[in-house]
Amino acid sequence: MTEREFQAKLAELDQLLNDPEVRMDPDRIWTLLAEISAQDMHQPAG
């Protein structure tokens, strides 16, 4: 996943969790969290 894709997923997650105009979609939230956490685990510590 590129940095741009990673940032887009974070932005989508933020919107799903914090925007009262957006319908809560638990399946999408869990999917995004899994993708983001998998990406975090593959980045070198630094």
N, C-alpha and C positions, 0 to 999 in steps of 0.2 A: 504494500500500500504506500502510495506517495504521501509526502507531507501535506499536499493539498487535499487529498482524499481523507486523510486523518483529520484535518481541521474541519472539513465538511461534515464528517460524522460527529465530531464534537459539537458543532453548531446545531446540527439536527437534534442531537440528544438534548442539548440545552433548551431548544425550542419546545420539544415534547414535554420536558419536565417543568418549564417555567412560564410558558406562554398560555394565559388563560383562554385565548381564542382557539388554541389547537386542541383537538380531541386527544385524550390520553390513549395511547396504543401500547399496552404492556409488551406484546410480542416484539414490536419494533424496538422498544427500549432495551429489552434483554438481548436482542440480536446486536444492536449497536454496542452495548456494553461488552459483549463477548468479542466482537471484532476489535474494539479499542484495546481491551485488556490483552488480547493475543498479540497485537502490534507492540504494546508496551513491553511485553516479555521478550520480544526479539530485538529490541534496541539495546545497544551496549551501555553499560553503566558508565557514568562519567561526571 
